[in-house]
Amino acid sequence: MLERSTKDPQAFILESGWASVSLDVSRGLRELRSLYEHLQARILEMIETLDEAEREAQFFQHRLRDQNFAEERG
C-alpha cells in the first residue's frame, strides 16, 4: 500500500475514495498564509470590538454613578 501510494499519490487518493488532495506545497503554503492572515485580521477586529464594549461599559458606569450621586445630593 505504501509503495502504491508513493508511486502515484493522486491515483491512490482517488482509489481510496477521498476527494482530490492538492500535493502542491507552494499552493498549500499560500492557502495557510491566507488563512493565517484572515485569522489575524479577525482577531484584531474582535479585540477592537471588546475594547469598544469595555469603553462603553465604563462610560455607562460613570453615568450611573453620576446619576446616583446627583440623586443623593438632590
N, CA, C and O atoms as CSV, one atom per row, in Angstrom:
chain,resi,resn,atom,element,x,y,z
A,1,MET,N,N,0.825,-1.185,0.000
A,1,MET,CA,C,0.000,0.000,0.000
A,1,MET,C,C,0.878,1.261,0.000
A,1,MET,O,O,0.596,2.206,-0.736
A,2,LEU,N,N,1.916,1.280,0.801
A,2,LEU,CA,C,2.807,2.433,0.855
A,2,LEU,C,C,3.485,2.644,-0.498
A,2,LEU,O,O,3.602,3.773,-0.975
A,3,GLU,N,N,3.929,1.548,-1.108
A,3,GLU,CA,C,4.587,1.650,-2.405
A,3,GLU,C,C,3.625,2.199,-3.453
A,3,GLU,O,O,4.001,3.043,-4.266
A,4,ARG,N,N,2.388,1.719,-3.432
A,4,ARG,CA,C,1.382,2.177,-4.388
A,4,ARG,C,C,1.088,3.660,-4.193
A,4,ARG,O,O,0.926,4.402,-5.162
A,5,SER,N,N,1.021,4.084,-2.937
A,5,SER,CA,C,0.690,5.485,-2.671
A,5,SER,C,C,1.833,6.421,-3.050
A,5,SER,O,O,1.589,7.569,-3.423
A,6,THR,N,N,3.079,5.950,-2.960
A,6,THR,CA,C,4.209,6.813,-3.310
A,6,THR,C,C,4.441,6.884,-4.814
A,6,THR,O,O,4.945,7.889,-5.315
A,7,LYS,N,N,4.075,5.821,-5.542
A,7,LYS,CA,C,4.268,5.830,-6.994
A,7,LYS,C,C,3.297,6.787,-7.678
A,7,LYS,O,O,3.686,7.537,-8.574
A,8,ASP,N,N,2.036,6.760,-7.256
A,8,ASP,CA,C,1.023,7.626,-7.863
A,8,ASP,C,C,0.058,8.096,-6.773
A,8,ASP,O,O,-1.017,7.522,-6.601
A,9,PRO,N,N,0.442,9.132,-6.047
A,9,PRO,CA,C,-0.371,9.580,-4.910
A,9,PRO,C,C,-1.797,9.964,-5.289
A,9,PRO,O,O,-2.738,9.646,-4.561
A,10,GLN,N,N,-1.966,10.646,-6.423
A,10,GLN,CA,C,-3.323,11.063,-6.828
A,10,GLN,C,C,-4.207,9.851,-7.109
A,10,GLN,O,O,-5.374,9.833,-6.718
A,11,ALA,N,N,-3.666,8.848,-7.779
A,11,ALA,CA,C,-4.446,7.632,-8.051
A,11,ALA,C,C,-4.803,6.930,-6.749
A,11,ALA,O,O,-5.927,6.451,-6.595
A,12,PHE,N,N,-3.875,6.864,-5.821
A,12,PHE,CA,C,-4.127,6.234,-4.532
A,12,PHE,C,C,-5.244,6.968,-3.788
A,12,PHE,O,O,-6.132,6.345,-3.207
A,13,ILE,N,N,-5.184,8.290,-3.817
A,13,ILE,CA,C,-6.204,9.099,-3.144
A,13,ILE,C,C,-7.573,8.831,-3.755
A,13,ILE,O,O,-8.553,8.637,-3.036
A,14,LEU,N,N,-7.637,8.822,-5.079
A,14,LEU,CA,C,-8.912,8.570,-5.746
A,14,LEU,C,C,-9.422,7.153,-5.487
A,14,LEU,O,O,-10.617,6.961,-5.263
A,15,GLU,N,N,-8.532,6.161,-5.515
A,15,GLU,CA,C,-8.924,4.772,-5.242
A,15,GLU,C,C,-9.422,4.612,-3.804
A,15,GLU,O,O,-10.269,3.765,-3.519
A,16,SER,N,N,-8.892,5.424,-2.920
A,16,SER,CA,C,-9.290,5.342,-1.523
A,16,SER,C,C,-10.640,6.004,-1.274
A,16,SER,O,O,-11.185,5.921,-0.174
A,17,GLY,N,N,-11.174,6.659,-2.297
A,17,GLY,CA,C,-12.478,7.288,-2.172
A,17,GLY,C,C,-12.429,8.677,-1.563
A,17,GLY,O,O,-13.463,9.233,-1.193
A,18,TRP,N,N,-11.238,9.237,-1.456
A,18,TRP,CA,C,-11.117,10.580,-0.906
A,18,TRP,C,C,-11.280,11.596,-2.019
A,18,TRP,O,O,-11.107,11.283,-3.198
A,19,ALA,N,N,-11.612,12.807,-1.632
A,19,ALA,CA,C,-11.664,13.888,-2.611
A,19,ALA,C,C,-10.237,14.206,-3.032
A,19,ALA,O,O,-9.279,13.790,-2.381
A,20,SER,N,N,-10.112,14.919,-4.086
A,20,SER,CA,C,-8.783,15.286,-4.563
A,20,SER,C,C,-8.041,16.077,-3.499
A,20,SER,O,O,-8.608,16.970,-2.869
A,21,VAL,N,N,-6.796,15.751,-3.305
A,21,VAL,CA,C,-5.949,16.436,-2.336
A,21,VAL,C,C,-4.804,17.078,-3.096
A,21,VAL,O,O,-4.133,16.427,-3.896
A,22,SER,N,N,-4.589,18.348,-2.844
A,22,SER,CA,C,-3.508,19.039,-3.519
A,22,SER,C,C,-2.189,18.685,-2.849
A,22,SER,O,O,-2.035,18.827,-1.636
A,23,LEU,N,N,-1.248,18.228,-3.651
A,23,LEU,CA,C,0.072,17.910,-3.127
A,23,LEU,C,C,1.081,19.003,-3.476
A,23,LEU,O,O,2.284,18.852,-3.261
A,24,ASP,N,N,0.566,20.100,-4.018
A,24,ASP,CA,C,1.401,21.238,-4.377
A,24,ASP,C,C,1.749,22.007,-3.106
A,24,ASP,O,O,0.896,22.680,-2.526
A,25,VAL,N,N,2.985,21.905,-2.686
A,25,VAL,CA,C,3.415,22.511,-1.422
A,25,VAL,C,C,3.250,24.023,-1.452
A,25,VAL,O,O,2.771,24.607,-0.479
A,26,SER,N,N,3.635,24.668,-2.544
A,26,SER,CA,C,3.551,26.125,-2.591
A,26,SER,C,C,2.100,26.584,-2.514
A,26,SER,O,O,1.812,27.603,-1.886
A,27,ARG,N,N,1.189,25.858,-3.137
A,27,ARG,CA,C,-0.237,26.204,-3.061
A,27,ARG,C,C,-0.729,26.039,-1.625
A,27,ARG,O,O,-1.464,26.884,-1.115
A,28,GLY,N,N,-0.326,24.962,-0.986
A,28,GLY,CA,C,-0.718,24.730,0.396
A,28,GLY,C,C,-0.203,25.814,1.317
A,28,GLY,O,O,-0.909,26.255,2.225
A,29,LEU,N,N,1.032,26.246,1.086
A,29,LEU,CA,C,1.604,27.318,1.898
A,29,LEU,C,C,0.858,28.629,1.681
A,29,LEU,O,O,0.615,29.377,2.628
A,30,ARG,N,N,0.495,28.904,0.425
A,30,ARG,CA,C,-0.278,30.115,0.145
A,30,ARG,C,C,-1.627,30.073,0.852
A,30,ARG,O,O,-2.076,31.075,1.408
A,31,GLU,N,N,-2.272,28.906,0.829
A,31,GLU,CA,C,-3.569,28.763,1.495
A,31,GLU,C,C,-3.422,28.933,3.009
A,31,GLU,O,O,-4.253,29.580,3.647
A,32,LEU,N,N,-2.367,28.354,3.579
A,32,LEU,CA,C,-2.138,28.508,5.013
A,32,LEU,C,C,-1.843,29.960,5.377
A,32,LEU,O,O,-2.337,30.464,6.385
A,33,ARG,N,N,-1.034,30.632,4.551
A,33,ARG,CA,C,-0.728,32.042,4.810
A,33,ARG,C,C,-2.000,32.874,4.727
A,33,ARG,O,O,-2.222,33.756,5.557
A,34,SER,N,N,-2.825,32.600,3.742
A,34,SER,CA,C,-4.077,33.333,3.596
A,34,SER,C,C,-4.972,33.113,4.817
A,34,SER,O,O,-5.561,34.060,5.339
A,35,LEU,N,N,-5.071,31.874,5.262
A,35,LEU,CA,C,-5.863,31.563,6.450
A,35,LEU,C,C,-5.289,32.270,7.671
A,35,LEU,O,O,-6.032,32.853,8.461
A,36,TYR,N,N,-3.978,32.222,7.826
A,36,TYR,CA,C,-3.301,32.877,8.947
A,36,TYR,C,C,-3.589,34.383,8.954
A,36,TYR,O,O,-3.914,34.955,9.995
A,37,GLU,N,N,-3.468,35.017,7.787
A,37,GLU,CA,C,-3.714,36.456,7.697
A,37,GLU,C,C,-5.173,36.779,7.992
A,37,GLU,O,O,-5.472,37.777,8.649
A,38,HIS,N,N,-6.079,35.936,7.506
A,38,HIS,CA,C,-7.506,36.140,7.783
A,38,HIS,C,C,-7.775,36.029,9.282
A,38,HIS,O,O,-8.504,36.843,9.849
A,39,LEU,N,N,-7.185,35.022,9.918
A,39,LEU,CA,C,-7.389,34.845,11.357
A,39,LEU,C,C,-6.797,36.008,12.148
A,39,LEU,O,O,-7.391,36.462,13.126
A,40,GLN,N,N,-5.637,36.487,11.729
A,40,GLN,CA,C,-5.038,37.643,12.398
A,40,GLN,C,C,-5.959,38.858,12.314
A,40,GLN,O,O,-6.183,39.546,13.311
A,41,ALA,N,N,-6.485,39.115,11.129
A,41,ALA,CA,C,-7.385,40.252,10.947
A,41,ALA,C,C,-8.639,40.089,11.793
A,41,ALA,O,O,-9.106,41.051,12.403
A,42,ARG,N,N,-9.178,38.897,11.834
A,42,ARG,CA,C,-10.397,38.631,12.623
A,42,ARG,C,C,-10.125,38.808,14.121
A,42,ARG,O,O,-10.959,39.346,14.849
A,43,ILE,N,N,-8.967,38.358,14.567
A,43,ILE,CA,C,-8.602,38.517,15.984
A,43,ILE,C,C,-8.494,39.998,16.327
A,43,ILE,O,O,-8.974,40.429,17.375
A,44,LEU,N,N,-7.868,40.776,15.455
A,44,LEU,CA,C,-7.755,42.218,15.701
A,44,LEU,C,C,-9.129,42.876,15.739
A,44,LEU,O,O,-9.371,43.748,16.573
A,45,GLU,N,N,-10.028,42.474,14.853
A,45,GLU,CA,C,-11.390,43.001,14.871
A,45,GLU,C,C,-12.071,42.706,16.197
A,45,GLU,O,O,-12.736,43.570,16.769
A,46,MET,N,N,-11.905,41.487,16.680
A,46,MET,CA,C,-12.542,41.095,17.938
A,46,MET,C,C,-11.946,41.871,19.121
A,46,MET,O,O,-12.678,42.271,20.025
A,47,ILE,N,N,-10.643,42.083,19.121
A,47,ILE,CA,C,-10.002,42.858,20.181
A,47,ILE,C,C,-10.540,44.283,20.178
A,47,ILE,O,O,-10.853,44.833,21.234
A,48,GLU,N,N,-10.650,44.885,18.989
A,48,GLU,CA,C,-11.185,46.243,18.889
A,48,GLU,C,C,-12.630,46.300,19.367
A,48,GLU,O,O,-13.019,47.246,20.051
A,49,THR,N,N,-13.423,45.302,19.016
A,49,THR,CA,C,-14.816,45.244,19.457
A,49,THR,C,C,-14.902,45.129,20.973
A,49,THR,O,O,-15.721,45.795,21.607
A,50,LEU,N,N,-14.059,44.283,21.551
A,50,LEU,CA,C,-14.051,44.136,23.012
A,50,LEU,C,C,-13.596,45.420,23.703
A,50,LEU,O,O,-14.153,45.803,24.731
A,51,ASP,N,N,-12.588,46.083,23.141
A,51,ASP,CA,C,-12.127,47.356,23.706
A,51,ASP,C,C,-13.241,48.394,23.673
A,51,ASP,O,O,-13.452,49.120,24.645
A,52,GLU,N,N,-13.947,48.461,22.556
A,52,GLU,CA,C,-15.047,49.418,22.432
A,52,GLU,C,C,-16.168,49.095,23.425
A,52,GLU,O,O,-16.728,49.997,24.048
A,53,ALA,N,N,-16.489,47.827,23.566
A,53,ALA,CA,C,-17.524,47.423,24.519
A,53,ALA,C,C,-17.113,47.766,25.946
A,53,ALA,O,O,-17.947,48.179,26.751
A,54,GLU,N,N,-15.852,47.601,26.255
A,54,GLU,CA,C,-15.362,47.944,27.595
A,54,GLU,C,C,-15.461,49.444,27.838
A,54,GLU,O,O,-15.867,49.873,28.918
A,55,ARG,N,N,-15.089,50.247,26.834
A,55,ARG,CA,C,-15.192,51.702,26.970
A,55,ARG,C,C,-16.644,52.121,27.173
A,55,ARG,O,O,-16.935,52.984,28.001
A,56,GLU,N,N,-17.557,51.508,26.412
A,56,GLU,CA,C,-18.982,51.830,26.556
A,56,GLU,C,C,-19.489,51.430,27.939
A,56,GLU,O,O,-20.271,52.163,28.544
A,57,ALA,N,N,-19.058,50.288,28.441
A,57,ALA,CA,C,-19.489,49.839,29.770
A,57,ALA,C,C,-18.971,50.790,30.842
A,57,ALA,O,O,-19.696,51.114,31.782
A,58,GLN,N,N,-17.730,51.238,30.712
A,58,GLN,CA,C,-17.171,52.181,31.683
A,58,GLN,C,C,-17.915,53.512,31.634
A,58,GLN,O,O,-18.186,54.117,32.672
A,59,PHE,N,N,-18.242,53.961,30.433
A,59,PHE,CA,C,-18.991,55.203,30.287
A,59,PHE,C,C,-20.359,55.068,30.950
A,59,PHE,O,O,-20.800,55.971,31.661
A,60,PHE,N,N,-21.021,53.948,30.719
A,60,PHE,CA,C,-22.328,53.694,31.315
A,60,PHE,C,C,-22.228,53.677,32.840
A,60,PHE,O,O,-23.086,54.234,33.526
A,61,GLN,N,N,-21.198,53.048,33.364
A,61,GLN,CA,C,-20.998,53.013,34.820
A,61,GLN,C,C,-20.790,54.418,35.379
A,61,GLN,O,O,-21.322,54.743,36.441
A,62,HIS,N,N,-20.026,55.251,34.683
A,62,HIS,CA,C,-19.806,56.631,35.133
A,62,HIS,C,C,-21.115,57.409,35.146
A,62,HIS,O,O,-21.385,58.166,36.078
A,63,ARG,N,N,-21.924,57.221,34.112
A,63,ARG,CA,C,-23.216,57.929,34.073
A,63,ARG,C,C,-24.110,57.495,35.225
A,63,ARG,O,O,-24.748,58.331,35.865
A,64,LEU,N,N,-24.159,56.187,35.495
A,64,LEU,CA,C,-24.974,55.715,36.621
A,64,LEU,C,C,-24.470,56.281,37.943
A,64,LEU,O,O,-25.260,56.699,38.789
A,65,ARG,N,N,-23.163,56.291,38.113
A,65,ARG,CA,C,-22.567,56.822,39.336
A,65,ARG,C,C,-22.910,58.307,39.492
A,65,ARG,O,O,-23.252,58.765,40.582
A,66,ASP,N,N,-22.811,59.061,38.369
A,66,ASP,CA,C,-23.152,60.481,38.414
A,66,ASP,C,C,-24.628,60.682,38.751
A,66,ASP,O,O,-24.972,61.565,39.536
A,67,GLN,N,N,-25.499,59.864,38.160
A,67,GLN,CA,C,-26.935,59.960,38.456
A,67,GLN,C,C,-27.214,59.648,39.912
A,67,GLN,O,O,-27.987,60.357,40.556
A,68,ASN,N,N,-26.604,58.606,40.441
A,68,ASN,CA,C,-26.800,58.218,41.839
A,68,ASN,C,C,-26.289,59.326,42.759
A,68,ASN,O,O,-26.921,59.637,43.768
A,69,PHE,N,N,-25.157,59.916,42.415
A,69,PHE,CA,C,-24.584,60.983,43.225
A,69,PHE,C,C,-25.521,62.192,43.215
A,69,PHE,O,O,-25.762,62.811,44.251
A,70,ALA,N,N,-26.044,62.520,42.031
A,70,ALA,CA,C,-26.948,63.667,41.915
A,70,ALA,C,C,-28.244,63.416,42.699
A,70,ALA,O,O,-28.769,64.334,43.329
A,71,GLU,N,N,-28.751,62.202,42.665
A,71,GLU,CA,C,-29.976,61.874,43.407
A,71,GLU,C,C,-29.746,61.947,44.897
A,71,GLU,O,O,-30.626,62.391,45.633
A,72,GLU,N,N,-28.593,61.526,45.357
A,72,GLU,CA,C,-28.271,61.562,46.787
A,72,GLU,C,C,-28.158,63.003,47.284
A,72,GLU,O,O,-28.529,63.306,48.418
A,73,ARG,N,N,-27.648,63.879,46.437
A,73,ARG,CA,C,-27.451,65.281,46.842
A,73,ARG,C,C,-28.733,66.075,46.637
A,73,ARG,O,O,-28.924,67.133,47.236
A,74,GLY,N,N,-29.598,65.557,45.794
A,74,GLY,CA,C,-30.696,66.291,45.316
A,74,GLY,C,C,-31.926,66.503,45.955
A,74,GLY,O,O,-32.799,67.174,45.406
